[in-house]
Amino acid sequence: MTIRVGLTGGIGSGKSTVAGMFADRGAVVIDADIIAREVVRPGQPALQEITETFGPDVVSDTGELDRAALASIVFTDEKALAQLNAITHPRIAARTQELMAAADPDAVVVYDMPLLVENDLTEGWDWVVVVEAPLSQRIDRLRERGVGADNMEQRMAAQASDAQRRAVADVVIVNDGDLSDLSARVDVAWRQVARGQDAVT
């Protein structure tokens, strides 16, 4: 029987690293960000609908979605964001279900979803795994990735708090050490989700 895991964490927490470690241990990882990019590729109905809704300036000269231009419209406009979500979310959900259905029946399927809590998608999982890290470390990691202070602050403010994520978590992986520390904690979490063992990370 497929074990379904919802994986989430704030920006800079190391969630993607944890997803990769789960994959190394045999999980089938479905990345919501990759699906979100797929559904708005040139030629996809969602891109056409986005263009009709927000205007031609959200499409680049190469015919691809100009994410920065679109973000400048929807980031501070709740109505515009709701319009965008109404276009993309059903398609993302449909593709996600398609990929989950295609997984081996005995697989552990990990859905890597940054906004699992924010989009109220925490129900229906066998496990919800949250990755968190101290704010100072998250900021350092984002700086290393070239994320500017203003962008960083805006993105963090738009996400759920650690307390909100912990409230829905079955497992919390604290990423406050090096990769060796993190790998050991993922091992504990993997035993819990894949084998149903009680564990504390």
Contact map, one row per residue, 1 for C-alpha under 8 A:
111000000000000000000000000000000000000000000000000000000000000000000000000000000000000000000000000000001110000000000000000000000000000000000000000000000000000000000000000000000000000000000000000000000
111100000000000000000000000000000000000000000000000000000000000000000000000000000000000000000000000000011111100000000000000000000000000000000000000000000000000000000000000000000000000000000000000000000
111110000000000000000000000000000000000000000000000000000000000000000000000000000000000000000000000000000111100000000000000001000000000000000000000000000000000000000000000000000000000000000000110000000
011111000000000000000000000000000000000000000000000000000000000000000000000000000000000000000000000000000001111000000000000011100000000000000000000000000000000000000000000000000000000000000000000000000
001111100000000000000000000000000000000000000000000000000000000000000000000000000000000000000000000000000001111000000000000011111000000000000000000000000000000000000000000000000000000000000000100000000
000111110000000000000000000000000000000000000000000000000000000000000000000000000000000000000000000000000000011110010000010010111000000000000000000000000000000000000000000000000000000000000000000000000
000011111000001000100000000000000000000000000000000000000000000000000000000000000000000000000000000000000000011111010000000000011110000000000000000000000000000000000000000000000000000000000000000000000
000001111100001000000000000000000000000000000000000000000000000000000000000000000000000000000000000000000000000111111000000000011110000000000000000000000000000000000000000000000000000000000000000000000
000000111110111000000000000000000000000000000000000000000000000000000000000000000000000000000000000000000000000001000000000000000111000000000000000000000000000000001000000000000000000000000000000000000
000000011111101000000000000000000000000000000000000000000000000000000000000000000000000000000000000000000000000001000000000000000011000000000000000000000001001111000000000000000000000000000000000000000
000000001111111000000000000000000000000000000000000000000000000000000000000000000000000000000000000000000000000001000000000000000000000001000100000000000011000000000000000000000000000000000000000000000
000000000111111000000000000000000000000000000000000000000000000000000000000000000000000000000000000000000000000000000000000000000000100011101100000000000000000000000000000000000000000000000000000000000
000000001111111000000000000000000000000000000000000000000000000000000000000000000000000000000000000000000000000000000000000000000011100001000000000000000000000000000000000000100000000000000000000000000
000000001011111111000000000000000000000000000000000000000000000000000000000000000000000000000000000000000000000000000000000000000011100000000000000000000000000000000000000000100000000000000000000000000
000000111111111111100000000000000000000000000000000000000000000000000000000000000000000000000000000000000000000100000000000000000011000000000000000000000000000000000000000000000000000000000000000000000
000000000000011111110000000000000000000000000000000000000000000000000000000000000000000000000000000000000000000100000000000000000000000000000000000000000000000000000000000000000000000000000000000000000
000000000000011111111000000000000000000000000000000000000000000000000000000000000000000000000000000000000000000000000000000000000000000000000000000000000000000000000000000000000000000000000000000000000
000000000000011111111100000000000000000000000000000000000000000000000000000000000000000000000000000000000000000000000000000000000010000000000000000000000000000000000000000000000000010001000000000000000
000000100000001111111110000010000000000000000000000000000000000000000000000000000000000000000000000000000000010100000000000000000000000000000000000000000000000000000000000000000000000000000000000000000
000000000000000111111111000010000000000000000000000000000000000000000000000000000000000000000000000000000000000000000000000000000000000000000000000000000000000000000000000000000000000000000000000000000
000000000000000011111111100000000000000000000000000000000000000000000000000000000000000000000000000000000000000000000000000000000000000000000000000000000000000000000000000000000000001001000000000000000
000000000000000001111111111010000000000000000000000000000000000000000000000000000000000000000000000000000000010000000000000000000000000000000000000000000000000000000000000000000000000001000100000000000
000000000000000000111111111110000000000000000000000000000000000000000000000000000000000000000000000000000000000000000000000000000000000000000000000000000000000000000000000000000000000000000000000000000
000000000000000000011111111000000000000000000000000000000000000000000000000000000000000000000000000000000000000000000000000000000000000000000000000000000000000000000000000000000000000000000000000000000
000000000000000000001111111000000000000000000000000000000000000000000000000000000000000000000000000000000000000000000000000000000000000000000000000000000000000000000000000000000000000000000100000000000
000000000000000000000111111100000000000000000000000000000000000000000000000000000000000000000000000000000001000000000000000000000000000000000000000000000000000000000000000000000000000000000000000000000
000000000000000000000111111110000000000000000000000000000000000000000000000000000000000000000000000000000011110000000000000000000000000000000000000000000000000000000000000000000000000000000000000000000
000000000000000000000010011111000000000000000000000000000000000000000000000000000000000000000000000000100011110000000000000000000000000000000000000000000000000000000000000000000000000000000000000000000
000000000000000000110110001111100000000000000000000000000000000000000000000000000000000000000000000000000000111100000000000000000000000000000000000000000000000000000000000000000000000000000000000000000
000000000000000000000000000111110000000000000000000000000000000000000000000000000000000000000001001100000000111100000000000000000000000000000000000000000000000000000000000000000000000000000000000000000
000000000000000000000000000011111110000000000000000000000000000000000000000000000000000000000000000000000000001110000000000000000000000000000000000000000000000000000000000000000000000000000000000000000
000000000000000000000000000001111111000000000000000000000000000000000000000000000000000000010001000000000000001111000000000000000000000000000000000000000000000000000000000000000000000000000000000000000
000000000000000000000000000000111111100000000000000000000000000000000000000000000000000000000000000000000000000010000000000000000000000000000000000000000000000000000000000000000000000000000000000000000
000000000000000000000000000000111111110000000000000000000000000000000000000000000000000000000000000000000000000000000000000000000000000000000000000000000000000000000000000000000000000000000000000000000
000000000000000000000000000000111111111000000000000000000000000000000000000000000000000000010011000000000000000000000000000000000000000000000000000000000000000000000000000000000000000000000000000000000
000000000000000000000000000000011111111100000000000000000000000000000000000000000000000100010000000000000000000000000000000000000000000000000000000000000000000000000000000000000000000000000000000000000
000000000000000000000000000000001111111110000000000000000000000000000000000000000000000000000000000000000000000000000000000000000000000000000000000000000000000000000000000000000000000000000000000000000
000000000000000000000000000000000111111110000000000000000000000000000000000000000000000000000000000000000000000000000000000000000000000000000000000000000000000000000000000000000000000000000000000000000
000000000000000000000000000000000011111110011110000000000000000000000000000000000000000100110000000000000000000000000000000000000000000000000000000000000000000000000000000000000000000000000000000000000
000000000000000000000000000000000001111111011110000000000000000010000000000000000000000100000000000000000000000000000000000000000000000000000000000000000000000000000000000000000000000000000000000000000
000000000000000000000000000000000000111111110010000000000000000110000000000000000000000000000000000000000000000000000000000000000000000000000000000000000000000000000000000000000000000000000000000000000
000000000000000000000000000000000000000111110010000000000000001110000000000000000000000000000000000000000000000000000000000000000000000000000000000000000000000000000000000000000000000000000000000000000
000000000000000000000000000000000000000011111011000000000000000000000000000000000000000000000000000000000000000000000000000000000000000000000000000000000000000000000000000000000000000000000000000000000
000000000000000000000000000000000000001111111111000000000000000000000000000000000000000000000000000000000000000000000000000000000000000000000000000000000000000000000000000000000000000000000000000000000
000000000000000000000000000000000000001100111111100000000000000000000000000000000000000000000000000000000000000000000000000000000000000000000000000000000000000000000000000000000000000000000000000000000
000000000000000000000000000000000000001100011111110000000000000000000000000000000000001100100000000000000000000000000000000000000000000000000000000000000000000000000000000000000000000000000000000000000
000000000000000000000000000000000000001111111111111000000000000010000000000000000000000000000000000000000000000000000000000000000000000000000000000000000000000000000000000000000000000000000000000000000
000000000000000000000000000000000000000000111111111100000000000000000000000000000000000000000000000000000000000000000000000000000000000000000000000000000000000000000000000000000000000000000000000000000
000000000000000000000000000000000000000000001111111110000000000000000000000000000000001000000000000000000000000000000000000000000000000000000000000000000000000000000000000000000000000000000000000000000
000000000000000000000000000000000000000000000111111111100000000000000000000000000001001000000000000000000000000000000000000000000000000000000000000000000000000000000000000000000000000000000000000000000
000000000000000000000000000000000000000000000011111111111110000000000000000000000000000000000000000000000000000000000000000000000000000000000000000000000000000000000000000000000000000000000000000000000
000000000000000000000000000000000000000000000001111111110000000000000000000000000000000000000000000000000000000000000000000000000000000000000000000000000000000000000000000000000000000000000000000000000
000000000000000000000000000000000000000000000000111111100000000000000000000000000000000000000000000000000000000000000000000000000000000000000000000000000000000000000000000000000000000000000000000000000
000000000000000000000000000000000000000000000000011111111100000000000100000000000000000000000000000000000000000000000000000000000000000000000000000000000000000000000000000000000000000000000000000000000
000000000000000000000000000000000000000000000000011111111100000000000000000000000000000000000000000000000000000000000000000000000000000000000000000000000000000000000000000000000000000000000000000000000
000000000000000000000000000000000000000000000000001101111110000000000000000000000000000000000000000000000000000000000000000000000000000000000000000000000000000000000000000000000000000000000000000000000
000000000000000000000000000000000000000000000000001001111111000001001000000000000000000000000000000000000000000000000000000000000000000000000000000000000000000000000000000000000000000000000000000000000
000000000000000000000000000000000000000000000000001001111111000011101100000000000000000000000000000000000000000000000000000000000000000000000000000000000000000000000000000000000000000000000000000000000
000000000000000000000000000000000000000000000000001000011111111111000000000000000000000000000000000000000000000000000000000000000000000000000000000000000000000000000000000000000000000000000000000000000
000000000000000000000000000000000000000000000000000000001111111111000000000000000000000000000000000000000000000000000000000000000000000000000000000000000000000000000000000000000000000000000000000000000
000000000000000000000000000000000000000000000000000000000011111100000000000000000000000000000000000000000000000000000000000000000000000000000000000000000000000000000000000000000000000000000000000000000
000000000000000000000000000000000000000000000000000000000011111100000000000000000000000000000000000000000000000000000000000000000000000000000000000000000000000000000000000000000000000000000000000000000
000000000000000000000000000000000000000001000000000000000011111110000000000000000000000000000000000000000000000000000000000000000000000000000000000000000000000000000000000000000000000000000000000000000
000000000000000000000000000000000000000011000000000000000011111111000000000000000000000000000000000000000000000000000000000000000000000000000000000000000000000000000000000000000000000000000000000000000
000000000000000000000000000000000000000111000010000000000111001111100100000000000000000000000000000000000000000000000000000000000000000000000000000000000000000000000000000000000000000000000000000000000
000000000000000000000000000000000000000000000000000000001111000111111100000000000000000000000000000000000000000000000000000000000000000000000000000000000000000000000000000000000000000000000000000000000
000000000000000000000000000000000000000000000000000000000100000011111110000000000000000000000000000000000000000000000000000000000000000000000000000000000000000000000000000000000000000000000000000000000
000000000000000000000000000000000000000000000000000000000000000001111111000000000000000000000000000000000000000000000000000000000000000000000000000000000000000000000000000000000000000000000000000000000
000000000000000000000000000000000000000000000000000000001100000001111111100000000000000000000000000000000000000000000000000000000000000000000000000000000000000000000000000000000000000000000000000000000
000000000000000000000000000000000000000000000000000001000100000011111111110000000000000000000000000000000000000000000000000000000000000000000000000000000000000000000000000000000000000000000000000000000
000000000000000000000000000000000000000000000000000000000000000000111111111000000000000000000000000000000000000000000000000000000000000000000000000000000000000000000000000000000000000000000000000000000
000000000000000000000000000000000000000000000000000000000000000000011111111100000000000000000000000000000000000000000000000000000000000000000000000000000000000000000000000000000000000000000000000000000
000000000000000000000000000000000000000000000000000000000000000000001111111110010000000000000000000000000000000000000000000000000000000000000000000000000000000000000000000000000000000000000000000000000
000000000000000000000000000000000000000000000000000000000000000000000111111111111001000000000000000000000000000000000000000000000000000000000000000000000000000000000000000000000000000000000000000000000
000000000000000000000000000000000000000000000000000000000000000000000011111111001000000000000000000000000000000000000000000000000000000000000000000000000000000000000000000000000000000000000000000000000
000000000000000000000000000000000000000000000000000000000000000000000001111111000000000000000000000000000000000000000000000000000000000000000000000000000000000000000000000000000000000000000000000000000
000000000000000000000000000000000000000000000000000000000000000000000000111111111000000000000000000000000000000000000000000000000000000000000000000000000000000000000000000000000000000000000000000000000
000000000000000000000000000000000000000000000000000000000000000000000000011111111100000000000000000000000000000000000000000000000000000000000000000000000000000000000000000000000000000000000000000000000
000000000000000000000000000000000000000000000000000000000000000000000000010011111110000000000000000000000000000000000000000000000000000000000000000000000000000000000000000000000000000000000000000000000
000000000000000000000000000000000000000000000000000000000000000000000000110011111111000000000000000000000000000000000000000000000000000000000000000000000000000000000000000000000000000000000000000000000
000000000000000000000000000000000000000000000000000000000000000000000000011011111111100000000000000000000000000000000000000000000000000000000000000000000000000000000000000000000000000000000000000000000
000000000000000000000000000000000000000000000000000000000000000000000000000001111111110000000000000000000000000000000000000000000000000000000000000000000000000000000000000000000000000000000000000000000
000000000000000000000000000000000000000000000000000000000000000000000000000000111111111000000000000000000000000000000000000000000000000000000000000000000000000000000000000000000000000000000000000000000
000000000000000000000000000000000000000000000000010000000000000000000000010000011111111100000000000000000000000000000000000000000000000000000000000000000000000000000000000000000000000000000000000000000
000000000000000000000000000000000000000000000000000000000000000000000000000000001111111110000000000000000000000000000000000000000000000000000000000000000000000000000000000000000000000000000000000000000
000000000000000000000000000000000000000000000000000000000000000000000000000000000111111111000000000000000000000000000000000000000000000000000000000000000000000000000000000000000000000000000000000000000
000000000000000000000000000000000000000000000100110000000000000000000000000000000011111111100000000000000000000000000000000000000000000000000000000000000000000000000000000000000000000000000000000000000
000000000000000000000000000000000001001100000100000000000000000000000000000000000001111111110000000000000000000000000000000000000000000000000000000000000000000000000000000000000000000000000000000000000
000000000000000000000000000000000000000000000000000000000000000000000000000000000000111111111000000000000000000000000000000000000000000000000000000000000000000000000000000000000000000000000000000000000
000000000000000000000000000000000000000000000000000000000000000000000000000000000000011111111100000000000000000000000000000000000000000000000000000000000000000000000000000000000000000000000000000000000
000000000000000000000000000000000000001000000100000000000000000000000000000000000000001111111110000000000000000000000000000000000000000000000000000000000000000000000000000000000000000000000000000000000
000000000000000000000000000000010011001000000000000000000000000000000000000000000000000111111111000000000000000000000000000000000000000000000000000000000000000000000000000000000000000000000000000000000
000000000000000000000000000000000000000000000000000000000000000000000000000000000000000011111111100000000000000000000000000000000000000000000000000000000000000000000000000000000000000000000000000000000
000000000000000000000000000000000000000000000000000000000000000000000000000000000000000001111111110000000000000000000000000000000000000000000000000000000000000000000000000000000000000000000000000000000
000000000000000000000000000000000010000000000000000000000000000000000000000000000000000000111111111000000000000000000000000000000000000000000000000000000000000000000000000000000000000000000000000000000
000000000000000000000000000001010010000000000000000000000000000000000000000000000000000000011111111100000000000000000000000000000000000000000000000000000000000000000000000000000000000000000000000000000
000000000000000000000000000000000000000000000000000000000000000000000000000000000000000000001111111110000000000000000000000000000000000000000000000000000000000000000000000000000000000000000000000000000
000000000000000000000000000000000000000000000000000000000000000000000000000000000000000000000111111111000000000000000000000000000000000000000000000000000000000000000000000000000000000000000000000000000
000000000000000000000000000001000000000000000000000000000000000000000000000000000000000000000011111111100000000000000000000000000000000000000000000000000000000000000000000000000000000000000000000000000
000000000000000000000000000001000000000000000000000000000000000000000000000000000000000000000001111111100000100000000000000000000000000000000000000000000000000000000000000000000000000000000000000000000
000000000000000000000000000000000000000000000000000000000000000000000000000000000000000000000000111111100000000000000000000000000000000000000000000000000000000000000000000000000000000000000000000000000
000000000000000000000000000000000000000000000000000000000000000000000000000000000000000000000000011111110000000000000000000000000000000000000000000000000000000000000000000000000000000000000000000000000
000000000000000000000000000100000000000000000000000000000000000000000000000000000000000000000000001111111010100000000000000000000000000000000000000000000000000000000000000000000000000000000000000000000
010000000000000000000000000000000000000000000000000000000000000000000000000000000000000000000000000001111110000000000000000000000000000000000000000000000000000000000000000000000000000000000000000000000
110000000000000000000000000000000000000000000000000000000000000000000000000000000000000000000000000000111110000000000000000000000000000000000000000000000000000000000000000000000000000000000000000000000
111000000000000000000000000000000000000000000000000000000000000000000000000000000000000000000000000000011111000000000000000000000000000000000000000000000000000000000000000000000000000000000000000000000
111000000000000000000000001100000000000000000000000000000000000000000000000000000000000000000000000000111111100000000000000000000000000000000000000000000000000000000000000000000000000000000000000000000
011110000000000000000000011100000000000000000000000000000000000000000000000000000000000000000000000000000111110000000000000000000000000000000000000000000000000000000000000000000000000000000000010000000
011110000000000000000000001111000000000000000000000000000000000000000000000000000000000000000000000100100011111000000000000000000000000000000000000000000000000000000000000000000000000000000000000000000
000111100000000000100100001111000000000000000000000000000000000000000000000000000000000000000000000000000001111100000000000000000000000000000000000000000000000000000000000000000000000000000000000000000
000111100000000000000000000011110000000000000000000000000000000000000000000000000000000000000000000000000000111110000000000000000000000000000000000000000000000000000000000000000000000000000000000000000
000001110000001100100000000011110000000000000000000000000000000000000000000000000000000000000000000000000000011111000000000000000000000000000000000000000000000000000000000000000000000000000000000000000
000001110000000000000000000000111000000000000000000000000000000000000000000000000000000000000000000000000000001111110000000000000000000000000000000000000000000000000000000000000000000000000000000000000
000000111110000000000000000000010000000000000000000000000000000000000000000000000000000000000000000000000000000111110000000000000000000000000000000000000000000000000000000000000000000000000000000000000
000000010000000000000000000000000000000000000000000000000000000000000000000000000000000000000000000000000000000011111110000000000000000000000000000000000000001100000000000000000000000000000000000000000
000001110000000000000000000000000000000000000000000000000000000000000000000000000000000000000000000000000000000011111111110000000000000000000000000000000000000000000000000000000000000000000000000000000
000000010000000000000000000000000000000000000000000000000000000000000000000000000000000000000000000000000000000000111111110000000000000000000000000000000000000100011001000000000000000000000000000000000
000000000000000000000000000000000000000000000000000000000000000000000000000000000000000000000000000000000000000000111111100000000000000000000000000000000000001100000000000000000000000000000000000000000
000000000000000000000000000000000000000000000000000000000000000000000000000000000000000000000000000000000000000000111111100000000000000000000000000000000000000000000000000000000000000000000000000000000
000000000000000000000000000000000000000000000000000000000000000000000000000000000000000000000000000000000000000000011111111000000000000000000000000000000000000000000000000000000000000000000000000000000
000000000000000000000000000000000000000000000000000000000000000000000000000000000000000000000000000000000000000000011111111000000000000000000000000000000000000000000000000000000000000000000000000000000
000001000000000000000000000000000000000000000000000000000000000000000000000000000000000000000000000000000000000000011001111110010000000000000000000000000000000000000001000000000000000000000000000000000
000000000000000000000000000000000000000000000000000000000000000000000000000000000000000000000000000000000000000000000001111110000000000000000000000000000000000000000000000000000000000000000000000000000
000000000000000000000000000000000000000000000000000000000000000000000000000000000000000000000000000000000000000000000000011111000000000000000000000000000000000000000000000000000000000000000000000000000
000111000000000000000000000000000000000000000000000000000000000000000000000000000000000000000000000000000000000000000000011111110000000000000000000000000000000000000000000000000000000000000000000000000
001110000000000000000000000000000000000000000000000000000000000000000000000000000000000000000000000000000000000000000000000111110000000000000000000000000000000000000000000000000000000000000000000000000
000111000000000000000000000000000000000000000000000000000000000000000000000000000000000000000000000000000000000000000000000011111000000000000000000000000000000000000000111000000000000000000000100000000
000011110000000000000000000000000000000000000000000000000000000000000000000000000000000000000000000000000000000000000000010011111100000000000000000000000000000000000001111000000000000000000000000000000
000011110000000000000000000000000000000000000000000000000000000000000000000000000000000000000000000000000000000000000000000000111110000000000000000000000000000000000000111110000000000000000000000000000
000000111000000000000000000000000000000000000000000000000000000000000000000000000000000000000000000000000000000000000000000000011111000000000000000000000000000000001100111110000000000000000000000000000
000000111100111001000000000000000000000000000000000000000000000000000000000000000000000000000000000000000000000000000000000000001111100000000000000000000000000000000000000111100000000000000000000000000
000000001100111000000000000000000000000000000000000000000000000000000000000000000000000000000000000000000000000000000000000000000111110000000000000000000000000001000000000111100000000000000000000000000
000000000001110000000000000000000000000000000000000000000000000000000000000000000000000000000000000000000000000000000000000000000011111011000000000000000000000000000000000001110000000000000000000000000
000000000000000000000000000000000000000000000000000000000000000000000000000000000000000000000000000000000000000000000000000000000001111111000000000000000000000000000000000000010000000000000000000000000
000000000000000000000000000000000000000000000000000000000000000000000000000000000000000000000000000000000000000000000000000000000000111111100000000000000000000000000000000000000000000000000000000000000
000000000000000000000000000000000000000000000000000000000000000000000000000000000000000000000000000000000000000000000000000000000000011111110000000000000000000000000000000000000000000000000000000000000
000000000001000000000000000000000000000000000000000000000000000000000000000000000000000000000000000000000000000000000000000000000000111111111000000000000000000000000000000000010000000000000000000000000
000000000011100000000000000000000000000000000000000000000000000000000000000000000000000000000000000000000000000000000000000000000000111111111100000000000000000000000000000000000000000000000000000000000
000000000001000000000000000000000000000000000000000000000000000000000000000000000000000000000000000000000000000000000000000000000000001111111110000000010000000000000000000000000000000000000000000000000
000000000000000000000000000000000000000000000000000000000000000000000000000000000000000000000000000000000000000000000000000000000000000111111111000000000000000000000000000000000000000000000000000000000
000000000001000000000000000000000000000000000000000000000000000000000000000000000000000000000000000000000000000000000000000000000000000011111111100000000000000000000000000000000000000000000000000000000
000000000011000000000000000000000000000000000000000000000000000000000000000000000000000000000000000000000000000000000000000000000000000001111111111000010000000000000000000000000000000000000000000000000
000000000000000000000000000000000000000000000000000000000000000000000000000000000000000000000000000000000000000000000000000000000000000000111111111110000000000000000000000000000000000000000000000000000
000000000000000000000000000000000000000000000000000000000000000000000000000000000000000000000000000000000000000000000000000000000000000000011111111000000000000000000000000000000000000000000000000000000
000000000000000000000000000000000000000000000000000000000000000000000000000000000000000000000000000000000000000000000000000000000000000000001111111000000000000000000000000000000000000000000000000000000
000000000000000000000000000000000000000000000000000000000000000000000000000000000000000000000000000000000000000000000000000000000000000000000111111100000000000000000000000000000000000000000000000000000
000000000000000000000000000000000000000000000000000000000000000000000000000000000000000000000000000000000000000000000000000000000000000000000111111110110000000000000000000000000000000000000000000000000
000000000000000000000000000000000000000000000000000000000000000000000000000000000000000000000000000000000000000000000000000000000000000000000010011111110000000000000000000000000000000000000000000000000
000000000000000000000000000000000000000000000000000000000000000000000000000000000000000000000000000000000000000000000000000000000000000000000010001111111000000000000000000000000000000000000000000000000
000000000000000000000000000000000000000000000000000000000000000000000000000000000000000000000000000000000000000000000000000000000000000000000000000111111100000000000000000000000000000000000000000000000
000000000000000000000000000000000000000000000000000000000000000000000000000000000000000000000000000000000000000000000000000000000000000000000000001111111110000000000000000000000000000000000000000000000
000000000000000000000000000000000000000000000000000000000000000000000000000000000000000000000000000000000000000000000000000000000000000000100100001111111111000000000000000000000000000000000000000000000
000000000000000000000000000000000000000000000000000000000000000000000000000000000000000000000000000000000000000000000000000000000000000000000000000011111111100000000000000000000000000000000000000000000
000000000000000000000000000000000000000000000000000000000000000000000000000000000000000000000000000000000000000000000000000000000000000000000000000001111111110000000000000000000000000000000000000000000
000000000010000000000000000000000000000000000000000000000000000000000000000000000000000000000000000000000000000000000000000000000000000000000000000000111111111000000000000000000000000000000000000000000
000000000110000000000000000000000000000000000000000000000000000000000000000000000000000000000000000000000000000000000000000000000000000000000000000000011111111100000000000000000000000000000000000000000
000000000000000000000000000000000000000000000000000000000000000000000000000000000000000000000000000000000000000000000000000000000000000000000000000000001111111100000000000000000000000000000000000000000
000000000000000000000000000000000000000000000000000000000000000000000000000000000000000000000000000000000000000000000000000000000000000000000000000000000111111100000000000000000000000000000000000000000
000000000100000000000000000000000000000000000000000000000000000000000000000000000000000000000000000000000000000000100100000000000000000000000000000000000011111110000000000000000000000000000000000000000
000000000100000000000000000000000000000000000000000000000000000000000000000000000000000000000000000000000000000000101100000000000000000000000000000000000001111111011000000000000000000000000000000000000
000000000100000000000000000000000000000000000000000000000000000000000000000000000000000000000000000000000000000000000000000000000000000000000000000000000000001111111000000000000000000000000000000000000
000000000100000000000000000000000000000000000000000000000000000000000000000000000000000000000000000000000000000000000000000000000001000000000000000000000000000111111100000000000000000000000000000000000
000000000000000000000000000000000000000000000000000000000000000000000000000000000000000000000000000000000000000000000000000000000000000000000000000000000000000011111110000000000000000000000000000000000
000000000000000000000000000000000000000000000000000000000000000000000000000000000000000000000000000000000000000000001000000000000000000000000000000000000000000111111111000000000000000000000000000000000
000000001000000000000000000000000000000000000000000000000000000000000000000000000000000000000000000000000000000000001000000000000100000000000000000000000000000111111111100000000000000000000000000000000
000000000000000000000000000000000000000000000000000000000000000000000000000000000000000000000000000000000000000000000000000000000100000000000000000000000000000001111111100100000000000000000000000000000
000000000000000000000000000000000000000000000000000000000000000000000000000000000000000000000000000000000000000000000000000000000000000000000000000000000000000000111111100000000000000000000000000000000
000000000000000000000000000000000000000000000000000000000000000000000000000000000000000000000000000000000000000000001000010000010000000000000000000000000000000000011111110000000000000000000000000000000
000000000000000000000000000000000000000000000000000000000000000000000000000000000000000000000000000000000000000000000000000000111100000000000000000000000000000000001111111100000000000000000000000000000
000000000000000000000000000000000000000000000000000000000000000000000000000000000000000000000000000000000000000000000000000000111100000000000000000000000000000000000001111100000000000000000000000000000
000000000000000000000000000000000000000000000000000000000000000000000000000000000000000000000000000000000000000000000000000000111100000000000000000000000000000000000000111110000000000000001000000000011
000000000000000000000000000000000000000000000000000000000000000000000000000000000000000000000000000000000000000000000000000000001111000000000000000000000000000000000100111111000000000000000000000000001
000000000000000000000000000000000000000000000000000000000000000000000000000000000000000000000000000000000000000000000000000000001111000000000000000000000000000000000000001111100000000011001000000000001
000000000000000000000000000000000000000000000000000000000000000000000000000000000000000000000000000000000000000000000000000000000011100000000000000000000000000000000000000111110000010010000000000000001
000000000000110000000000000000000000000000000000000000000000000000000000000000000000000000000000000000000000000000000000000000000011100000000000000000000000000000000000000011111100110000000000000000000
000000000000000000000000000000000000000000000000000000000000000000000000000000000000000000000000000000000000000000000000000000000000110010000000000000000000000000000000000001111100010000000000000000000
000000000000000000000000000000000000000000000000000000000000000000000000000000000000000000000000000000000000000000000000000000000000000000000000000000000000000000000000000000111111110000000000000000000
000000000000000000000000000000000000000000000000000000000000000000000000000000000000000000000000000000000000000000000000000000000000000000000000000000000000000000000000000000111111110000000000000000000
000000000000000000000000000000000000000000000000000000000000000000000000000000000000000000000000000000000000000000000000000000000000000000000000000000000000000000000000000000001111111000000000000000000
000000000000000000000000000000000000000000000000000000000000000000000000000000000000000000000000000000000000000000000000000000000000000000000000000000000000000000000000000000001111111100000000000000000
000000000000000000000000000000000000000000000000000000000000000000000000000000000000000000000000000000000000000000000000000000000000000000000000000000000000000000000000000000101111111110000000000000000
000000000000000001000000000000000000000000000000000000000000000000000000000000000000000000000000000000000000000000000000000000000000000000000000000000000000000000000000000001111111111111000000000000000
000000000000000000001000000000000000000000000000000000000000000000000000000000000000000000000000000000000000000000000000000000000000000000000000000000000000000000000000000000000011111111100000000000000
000000000000000000000000000000000000000000000000000000000000000000000000000000000000000000000000000000000000000000000000000000000000000000000000000000000000000000000000000000000001111111110000000000000
000000000000000000000000000000000000000000000000000000000000000000000000000000000000000000000000000000000000000000000000000000000000000000000000000000000000000000000000000011000000111111111000000000001
000000000000000001001100000000000000000000000000000000000000000000000000000000000000000000000000000000000000000000000000000000000000000000000000000000000000000000000000000010000000011111111100000000001
000000000000000000000000000000000000000000000000000000000000000000000000000000000000000000000000000000000000000000000000000000000000000000000000000000000000000000000000000000000000001111111110000000000
000000000000000000000000000000000000000000000000000000000000000000000000000000000000000000000000000000000000000000000000000000000000000000000000000000000000000000000000000000000000000111111111000000111
000000000000000000000000000000000000000000000000000000000000000000000000000000000000000000000000000000000000000000000000000000000000000000000000000000000000000000000000001010000000000011111111100000111
000000000000000000000100100000000000000000000000000000000000000000000000000000000000000000000000000000000000000000000000000000000000000000000000000000000000000000000000000000000000000001111111111000000
000000000000000000000000000000000000000000000000000000000000000000000000000000000000000000000000000000000000000000000000000000000000000000000000000000000000000000000000000000000000000000111111111110100
000000000000000000000000000000000000000000000000000000000000000000000000000000000000000000000000000000000000000000000000000000000000000000000000000000000000000000000000000000000000000000011111111111100
001010000000000000000000000000000000000000000000000000000000000000000000000000000000000000000000000000000000000000000000000000100000000000000000000000000000000000000000000000000000000000001111111110000
001000000000000000000000000000000000000000000000000000000000000000000000000000000000000000000000000000000001000000000000000000000000000000000000000000000000000000000000000000000000000000000111111110000
000000000000000000000000000000000000000000000000000000000000000000000000000000000000000000000000000000000000000000000000000000000000000000000000000000000000000000000000000000000000000000000111111110000
000000000000000000000000000000000000000000000000000000000000000000000000000000000000000000000000000000000000000000000000000000000000000000000000000000000000000000000000000000000000000000000011111111000
000000000000000000000000000000000000000000000000000000000000000000000000000000000000000000000000000000000000000000000000000000000000000000000000000000000000000000000000000000000000000000000011111111100
000000000000000000000000000000000000000000000000000000000000000000000000000000000000000000000000000000000000000000000000000000000000000000000000000000000000000000000000000000000000000000000001000111110
000000000000000000000000000000000000000000000000000000000000000000000000000000000000000000000000000000000000000000000000000000000000000000000000000000000000000000000000000000000000000000011011000011111
000000000000000000000000000000000000000000000000000000000000000000000000000000000000000000000000000000000000000000000000000000000000000000000000000000000000000000000000001000000000000000011000000001111
000000000000000000000000000000000000000000000000000000000000000000000000000000000000000000000000000000000000000000000000000000000000000000000000000000000000000000000000001111000000000011011000000000111
